[in-house]
């Protein structure tokens, strides 16, 4: 289907918004009146610019407070409408959005509303324009889509139809029963369909709408269900995004437009429209890659954690460190990422050690790359020497490189073949003295303006499942975290963001290493000279009040700085290393079916990290 986006959904000047929409692959735009009024371009120049970019102007919006008003007020409305319709002719737009009135002058009289909308549509018809009437969720007397349709039906004018807006409909819906009336609207009378998602918040609907909308798939609404219902009516217009969001208005228009277009591609897939390459869900973590200008601090830390340097890349300054199934690459070469992505993913190389890339085991790396390309995440160009494995990678919205790997699988390119083995002490048996056996999860701090985009990317491109969002108290603000995982937990990636733009670089990323005995692992680490993050005594006093422990157990946790949590499924014990550059490690022991990440302990850990700086 054709896709469109309202200019209000993007930041910047009107010219910048149009350029971003076109480059992202949209077919058309809705011109928001404020964007036109603030533009130095004439309507004719805007029309020509859109034509040059291959964009149609699908809607001009909004007209407000039109219907069910006293006659003298409606006369002023018609004078205003005549000027707008003439402007729309110059602009090349043939549909105008009319919102249900919020004016204190409006009266609760459907017959009057229908009559005045009929007259407005008659005037619009003289200019070759259609009127799409929309129920605002906070409309004074008309606030539901079915009420708006009854008025349109009563007006009975061919140039008058309705506009369905997913936010206005779903923010007032209590379930599928509320959507049944969509089927009563003939498709040819649905003049426009506007789409937005939103997190499920208990707040004033007007403020909810103006500040917290997001792209489909980023919130809690069942937008695909609504789209399927609308399409069954015979609607054949565009799928158009209208998103009011404070973060999007401050972010670069280009990446936001790409994210918006990706959301519509995923929405069409979920609604049964169009086809994308099938999801290829990763089956594990092949490696984590650390980039550093000085390898000594991080390799010393890896050594105390029990890792051994096992191999070196044949042509690049990259070393492989292994412990059980956990693999860490240490890269001391110049970063391959462009500066803009390098900055967003946690600073430049001079900032010290950082987590720059993740290798994901994929059952079909080529298929995963095809899906990424289809969802506007192109495979990154890479410098590759003769004989190097053709290893594809895509960039996550924050700049992290995600490699699509097939480790030790016959018939598929193997990144491990690019490394030559190095002499090293015999590896301990996995889990020996509590040693790490694999990477349990990777926590990736996101730039403030990329959080929702990152969740959508990991869901759509990688096929991961998004868990509920969690707020975590930090001594200097409130952090938001949302994990994306495979169903079996083989891949776990908590995505975290601060509460303000300045928090982008305030929190390091970390690797969590799974062990069968965190106490033994912590002791081995400290005996090897490692320093664990000290945890305040007050935490353990509170822990004693909340849970019962075996004799001496809590004292051991207090001694080593081990934190504890449990849920309905199992228990979680974990501790942290000191931070090196912008990276730290976590040792974790999951018992039973524990699914979380110790979120209740995060405020204590964050405070301890601030204190240890």
C-alpha positions in Angstrom: 0.0 0.0 0.0 1.0 3.6 -0.4 2.6 5.2 2.7 2.5 8.7 4.0 3.7 10.7 7.0 2.5 13.9 8.6 5.2 16.6 8.6 4.4 17.2 12.3 6.0 13.8 13.0 9.5 15.0 12.0 11.8 17.7 13.2 13.3 20.6 11.3 12.1 22.9 8.6 9.4 21.9 6.1 12.1 21.4 3.4 14.1 19.1 5.7 11.0 17.1 6.6 10.1 16.6 3.0 13.6 15.5 2.1 13.7 13.1 5.0 10.3 11.6 4.1 11.3 11.1 0.5 14.7 9.5 1.3 13.0 7.1 3.7 10.8 5.9 0.9 7.4 7.4 1.7 5.0 8.0 -1.2 3.3 11.1 0.3 3.0 13.5 3.1 0.4 15.3 5.2 1.2 19.0 5.3 0.7 20.3 8.8 -0.5 23.9 8.6 2.1 25.3 11.0 4.8 23.9 8.8 3.5 25.7 5.8 3.0 29.0 7.6 6.6 28.9 8.9 8.1 28.0 5.5 9.6 30.7 3.3 8.5 28.8 0.2 5.3 29.6 -1.5 2.6 26.9 -1.9 3.6 26.6 -5.5 7.2 26.1 -4.6 6.3 23.5 -1.9 4.2 21.7 -4.5 7.1 21.7 -6.9 9.5 20.5 -4.2 7.2 17.6 -3.4 6.9 16.7 -7.1 10.7 16.7 -7.5 11.0 14.4 -4.5 8.3 12.0 -5.8 5.9 12.9 -2.9 2.2 13.4 -3.2 0.5 15.8 -0.8 -2.2 13.5 0.5 -3.7 15.7 3.2 -3.7 19.3 4.5 -4.5 19.7 8.1 -6.1 20.7 10.4 -9.3 22.7 10.3 -10.6 23.1 13.8 -13.9 24.1 15.5 -16.1 24.0 12.4 -19.4 22.3 13.3 -22.4 22.8 15.6 -21.7 26.4 16.2 -23.9 29.5 16.0 -24.6 30.8 12.4 -22.5 33.9 12.7 -19.6 31.8 13.9 -20.1 29.3 11.0 -20.1 32.2 8.5 -16.6 33.2 9.7 -15.6 29.5 9.4 -16.8 29.4 5.7 -14.8 32.5 5.0 -11.7 30.9 6.6 -12.4 27.7 4.7 -12.6 29.5 1.3 -9.1 30.9 1.8 -7.8 27.5 2.9 -9.3 25.7 -0.1 -7.8 28.3 -2.5 -4.4 27.7 -0.8 -4.9 23.9 -1.1 -5.4 24.3 -4.9 -2.1 26.2 -5.1 -0.5 23.5 -3.0 -2.0 20.6 -5.0 -3.7 19.0 -2.0 -7.2 17.6 -2.5 -8.2 16.4 1.0 -8.5 18.5 4.2 -8.8 17.2 7.7 -11.5 18.6 9.9 -11.3 17.8 13.6 -14.4 17.5 15.8 -14.9 20.8 17.6 -13.6 21.6 21.1 -14.9 25.1 21.0 -17.0 26.3 23.9 -19.4 27.7 21.4 -20.2 24.3 20.0 -23.5 22.8 21.0 -24.6 19.1 21.3 -26.7 19.0 18.2 -25.9 16.3 15.6 -28.4 17.7 13.1 -26.8 21.1 13.2 -23.3 19.5 12.9 -24.4 17.5 9.9 -26.0 20.5 8.2 -23.0 22.7 8.7 -20.5 19.9 7.5 -22.8 19.5 4.4 -22.4 23.2 3.6 -18.7 23.0 4.2 -18.4 20.0 1.9 -20.4 21.9 -0.8 -17.9 24.7 -0.7 -15.0 22.3 -0.8 -16.5 20.5 -3.8 -16.4 23.8 -5.7 -12.6 23.7 -5.3 -12.3 20.0 -6.1 -11.5 19.2 -2.4 -12.8 16.5 -0.1 -13.4 16.9 3.7 -12.3 14.2 6.1 -14.1 14.6 9.4 -12.3 13.1 12.4 -13.4 12.6 16.0 -10.9 13.9 18.5 -10.7 11.7 21.6 -11.2 14.9 23.6 -13.9 16.4 21.3 -16.4 18.6 23.1 -19.5 16.6 21.9 -18.1 14.2 19.3 -15.2 12.1 20.6 -15.7 8.6 19.0 -15.3 7.4 15.5 -18.8 5.9 15.2 -20.4 9.1 16.4 -18.4 11.0 13.7 -19.5 8.5 11.1 -23.2 9.0 12.0 -22.9 12.7 11.5 -21.1 12.2 8.2 -23.8 9.7 7.1 -26.5 12.1 8.1 -24.9 15.0 6.2 -25.0 12.9 3.0 -22.6 14.8 0.9 -20.2 13.1 -1.6 -17.3 15.4 -0.7 -17.7 14.6 3.0 -16.2 11.4 4.5 -14.5 10.4 7.7 -10.9 10.2 8.8 -10.1 7.3 11.2 -7.2 7.9 13.6 -5.8 4.9 15.5 -4.8 7.0 18.5 -8.3 8.6 18.9 -9.9 5.3 18.5 -7.7 3.0 20.5 -7.1 5.5 23.4 -10.8 5.2 24.1 -11.2 1.5 23.4 -11.6 -1.1 26.0 -11.3 -4.0 23.6 -12.2 -5.4 20.2 -15.9 -4.9 20.8 -15.4 -1.2 20.5 -14.0 -1.6 17.0 -16.9 -3.6 15.5 -18.6 -0.4 14.1 -15.7 0.1 11.7 -17.3 -2.5 9.5 -20.4 -0.3 9.2 -18.5 2.4 7.4 -18.2 2.0 3.6 -14.6 2.0 2.4 -15.3 4.8 0.0 -16.4 7.0 2.8 -13.2 6.5 4.8 -11.3 9.4 3.2 -8.1 8.9 5.2 -6.5 6.6 7.8 -4.0 8.1 10.3 -1.9 5.8 12.4 0.0 6.1 15.7 0.8 3.9 18.6 1.3 4.9 22.2 2.4 3.4 25.5 -0.4 2.5 27.8 -0.5 5.4 30.2 -3.1 6.6 32.8 -3.2 10.3 32.0 -5.2 13.0 30.4 -5.9 11.9 26.8 -5.0 15.3 25.3 -1.5 15.4 26.9 -1.1 11.7 26.1 -1.8 12.4 22.4 0.3 15.5 22.1 3.5 14.2 23.8 3.5 10.4 23.9 2.4 9.0 20.5 4.9 6.8 18.8 5.2 4.7 15.7 3.2 1.5 15.3 4.9 -1.4 17.1 6.6 0.9 19.7 3.6 1.2 22.0 0.8 -0.9 23.5 -2.1 -0.5 21.0 -3.2 -3.2 18.7 -2.8 -1.1 15.5 -2.6 -4.1 13.2 -6.1 -5.2 14.2 -7.5 -1.8 13.5 -5.8 -1.7 10.1 -7.2 -5.1 9.1 -10.7 -4.0 10.1 -10.4 -0.8 8.0 -9.0 -2.6 5.0 -11.9 -5.0 5.1 -14.2 -2.1 4.4 -12.6 -1.5 1.0 -10.5 1.4 2.1 -7.7 1.9 -0.6 -6.0 5.2 0.6 -2.6 5.5 2.1 -1.4 4.3 5.5 -0.3 7.5 7.0 1.6 8.2 10.2 0.6 11.2 12.4 2.8 11.1 15.5 3.2 13.9 18.1 6.2 13.0 20.2 8.6 15.3 22.1 11.6 13.1 21.5 11.0 12.8 17.7 10.7 16.6 17.5 14.2 16.9 18.9 15.9 14.1 16.9 17.3 14.2 13.4 14.6 14.0 10.8 16.4 11.5 8.6 16.8 8.6 11.1 13.3 9.3 12.5 11.8 9.0 9.0 13.6 5.7 8.4 12.3 4.4 11.7 8.8 5.6 10.8 8.9 3.8 7.4 10.3 0.7 9.1 7.3 0.7 11.4 4.9 0.8 8.5 6.7 -2.1 6.8 6.4 -4.2 9.9 2.7 -3.1 10.4 1.8 -4.2 6.9 3.5 -7.6 7.6 1.5 -8.0 10.9 -1.7 -6.9 9.2 -1.2 -9.5 6.4 -0.3 -7.0 3.7 2.7 -7.3 1.6 5.6 -9.7 2.3 8.9 -9.3 3.9 11.7 -11.9 4.1 10.9 -14.2 7.0 12.2 -13.5 10.4 15.5 -15.3 11.2 15.7 -15.4 15.0 19.2 -15.6 16.5 20.0 -18.7 18.5 22.8 -17.3 20.7 25.6 -14.8 21.2 28.7 -15.7 19.2 30.9 -12.9 20.7 31.0 -9.4 22.1 33.6 -7.0 20.6 35.3 -4.4 22.7 37.1 -1.5 21.0 39.9 0.2 23.0 42.9 2.4 22.4 44.7 0.6 25.2 44.1 -3.1 25.6 46.0 -3.6 28.9 43.3 -2.6 31.4 40.5 -4.7 29.8 42.7 -7.7 29.0 43.9 -7.7 32.6 40.2 -7.7 33.7 39.4 -10.6 31.3 42.3 -12.5 32.7 41.1 -12.2 36.3 37.7 -13.3 35.1 39.3 -16.5 33.9 39.4 -15.7 30.2 42.3 -16.9 28.1 43.7 -15.2 25.0 43.2 -18.0 22.4 43.6 -16.5 19.0 44.5 -13.4 16.9 42.9 -12.1 13.7 45.1 -12.8 10.7 45.0 -9.3 9.4 43.6 -6.9 12.0 44.7 -6.0 15.6 41.9 -8.1 17.1 42.4 -10.8 19.8 40.0 -13.5 20.8 39.5 -14.2 24.6 37.5 -17.2 25.6 36.1 -18.8 28.7 33.7 -21.7 28.2 31.3 -20.6 25.5 31.8 -16.9 26.3 33.9 -15.1 23.6 35.2 -11.5 23.8 37.0 -9.8 20.9 39.4 -7.0 21.9 40.0 -4.6 19.0 42.8 -2.0 19.2 42.4 -0.9 15.6 40.6 2.2 14.3 36.8 1.9 14.5 35.0 1.0 11.2 32.0 3.0 12.2 31.3 6.5 10.7 31.8 9.3 13.2 28.1 10.0 13.7 27.3 6.4 14.6 30.5 6.0 16.6 29.5 9.0 18.7 26.0 7.8 19.3 27.1 4.3 20.4 29.0 5.6 23.3 31.8 8.0 22.5 34.9 8.1 20.4 37.9 5.9 20.7 39.5 8.3 23.0 36.8 7.7 25.6 38.4 4.3 26.4 37.1 0.8 26.1 33.6 0.4 24.7 31.3 -2.3 23.6 31.0 -1.7 19.9 29.8 -4.9 18.3 27.9 -8.1 19.0 28.1 -11.3 17.0 24.7 -13.1 16.9 24.5 -16.8 16.0 22.0 -17.0 13.1 20.5 -20.2 11.6 20.5 -18.4 8.2 22.9 -15.4 8.1 22.0 -14.6 4.4 18.3 -14.7 5.2 18.8 -12.5 8.2 20.7 -10.0 6.0 17.9 -10.0 3.4 15.3 -9.2 6.1 17.5 -6.4 7.5 17.8 -4.9 4.0 14.1 -5.0 3.5 13.6 -3.2 6.8 15.9 -0.4 5.8 18.9 -1.7 7.8 21.4 -2.2 5.0 24.4 -4.5 5.4 27.4 -2.4 6.3 30.3 -2.0 4.0 33.4 -3.6 5.5 37.1 -3.8 4.7 37.8 -7.4 3.9 41.1 -8.9 3.0 41.4 -11.8 0.6 40.5 -15.0 2.4 38.4 -13.3 5.1 35.1 -14.9 5.8 32.2 -12.9 4.2 30.7 -11.9 7.5 27.7 -9.5 7.2 26.8 -6.9 9.8 24.0 -4.3 10.2 24.0 -1.3 12.4 21.5 -0.9 15.2 20.0 2.6 15.6 22.6 3.4 18.3 25.5 2.4 16.0 26.3 -1.0 17.5 27.4 -3.4 14.8 25.4 -6.6 14.8 27.3 -9.5 13.0 25.3 -12.4 11.6 27.3 -15.4 12.5 27.5 -19.2 11.8 30.2 -20.4 14.2 31.7 -23.8 13.4 28.8 -24.8 11.0 29.9 -26.7 7.9 28.9 -25.1 4.6 28.6 -21.6 6.1 31.2 -18.8 6.4 32.8 -19.0 9.8 34.3 -15.9 11.4 36.5 -18.1 13.6 38.5 -19.1 10.5 39.8 -15.6 10.3 41.7 -16.1 13.5 44.9 -18.1 14.1 45.2 -20.0 17.3 47.7 -18.8 20.0 49.4 -20.9 22.6 47.5 -20.7 25.9 47.1 -22.7 29.1 44.7 -25.5 28.9 41.1 -24.2 29.4 39.4 -25.1 32.6 36.3 -27.1 32.3 33.2 -24.9 31.8 32.0 -23.8 35.2 35.1 -24.9 37.0 35.2 -23.1 40.3 32.2 -21.1 39.1 33.9 -19.8 36.0 31.7 -18.1 33.4 30.3 -20.5 30.8 28.6 -18.2 28.4 27.3 -14.6 27.9 24.0 -14.4 29.7 23.0 -10.9 28.4 24.4 -7.7 27.0 23.0 -4.4 28.4 23.2 -1.7 25.8 22.7 2.0 26.8 20.8 3.9 24.1 21.0 7.5 23.1 18.0 9.3 24.5 16.3 9.8 21.1 16.9 6.2 19.9 15.2 4.1 22.6 11.8 3.4 20.9 13.5 3.1 17.6 15.9 0.5 19.1 13.1 -1.6 20.5 11.3 -1.6 17.1 14.6 -2.5 15.3 15.4 -5.4 17.5 11.8 -6.7 17.2 11.5 -6.3 13.5 14.9 -6.9 12.1 16.2 -9.5 14.5 12.8 -11.1 15.5 13.4 -10.6 19.2 10.5 -10.3 21.7 10.1 -7.1 23.6 9.4 -7.4 27.4 7.7 -4.8 29.5 9.4 -1.5 30.1 10.9 -0.9 33.5 11.8 2.3 35.3 14.9 2.3 37.4 15.8 5.0 39.9 19.3 6.4 39.5 20.8 8.9 42.0 20.6 11.6 39.2 17.4 10.7 37.4 15.1 7.9 36.3 16.3 5.3 33.8 14.1 3.4 31.5 14.9 -0.2 30.5 13.3 -2.7 28.2 14.7 -6.1 27.4 14.4 -7.8 24.0 15.0 -11.5 24.0 14.5 -14.8 22.3 11.7 -17.0 23.6 14.2 -19.4 25.2 16.5 -16.7 26.6 19.4 -17.7 24.4 19.7 -14.0 23.5 18.9 -11.3 26.1 19.6 -7.6 25.4 18.3 -5.1 27.9 18.1 -1.7 26.3 18.5 1.2 28.7 18.1 5.0 28.4 18.3 7.9 30.7 15.6 10.4 31.4 17.1 13.4 29.6 19.3 14.0 26.5 22.4 14.6 28.7 22.1 11.0 30.0 23.2 9.5 26.7 26.8 8.9 27.8 26.3 8.8 31.6 26.0 5.0 31.9 28.4 2.3 30.7 27.4 -0.8 28.8 28.0 -4.2 30.3 28.4 -7.9 29.6 26.7 -10.4 32.0 28.5 -13.7 32.2 26.5 -16.8 33.3 28.0 -19.0 36.0 26.6 -22.0 37.9 28.1 -20.7 41.2 28.4 -17.0 41.5 30.0 -17.2 45.0 32.8 -19.4 43.7 33.2 -17.2 40.6 33.4 -14.0 42.8 36.0 -15.6 45.1 38.1 -16.8 42.2 38.0 -13.3 40.7 39.0 -11.5 43.9 41.8 -14.1 44.5 43.1 -13.3 41.1 43.4 -9.7 42.0 40.0 -8.5 40.7 38.0 -5.8 42.4 34.2 -6.2 42.7 31.9 -3.3 43.1 31.3 -2.7 46.8 27.7 -2.7 47.9 26.5 -0.6 51.0 25.8 -2.5 54.2 22.3 -1.0 54.3 21.4 -3.1 51.3 22.1 -6.3 53.1 20.2 -5.2 56.2 17.2 -4.7 54.0 17.8 -8.0 52.2 17.7 -9.8 55.6 14.3 -8.2 56.3 12.9 -9.2 52.9 14.1 -12.8 52.6 15.2 -15.8 54.7 18.6 -17.2 54.0 20.6 -20.3 55.1 23.1 -19.7 57.9 26.1 -17.7 56.7 24.6 -17.2 53.2 23.8 -13.5 53.6 27.2 -12.8 55.3 28.9 -14.3 52.2 26.9 -12.0 49.9 27.8 -9.1 52.1 31.5 -10.0 52.0 31.7 -10.3 48.2 29.2 -7.7 47.1 26.7 -10.2 45.7 23.1 -9.0 45.1 20.1 -11.2 45.3 16.6 -11.3 43.9 13.9 -13.8 43.4 10.6 -14.0 41.5 7.8 -16.6 41.1 10.0 -18.8 38.9 13.4 -18.8 40.6 16.4 -16.9 42.1 19.0 -14.5 40.8 22.4 -13.8 42.3 24.8 -11.3 40.7 27.8 -9.1 41.3 29.7 -6.5 39.3 33.3 -5.6 38.4 34.6 -2.1 38.4 34.2 -0.2 35.2 37.0 -0.1 32.6 36.5 2.8 30.1 32.8 2.5 29.4 32.4 -1.2 30.0 31.9 -3.4 33.1 31.1 -7.1 33.6 28.5 -8.8 35.7 28.6 -12.4 37.0 25.2 -13.9 37.2 23.7 -17.1 38.5 20.1 -18.0 37.5 18.4 -20.7 39.4 15.0 -22.2 38.4 13.2 -20.2 35.8 14.2 -16.7 36.8 13.5 -14.4 33.9 14.6 -10.9 35.0 17.8 -9.0 35.4 17.7 -7.9 39.1 15.9 -4.7 38.4 15.1 -4.1 42.0 18.9 -4.1 42.7 19.7 -1.6 39.9 19.3 1.6 42.0 21.8 0.2 44.5 24.3 -0.8 41.8 24.0 2.6 40.0 24.6 4.5 43.3 27.6 2.3 44.0 29.0 2.9 40.5 28.6 6.7 40.9 30.3 6.5 44.3 33.2 4.4 42.8 34.0 6.9 40.0 
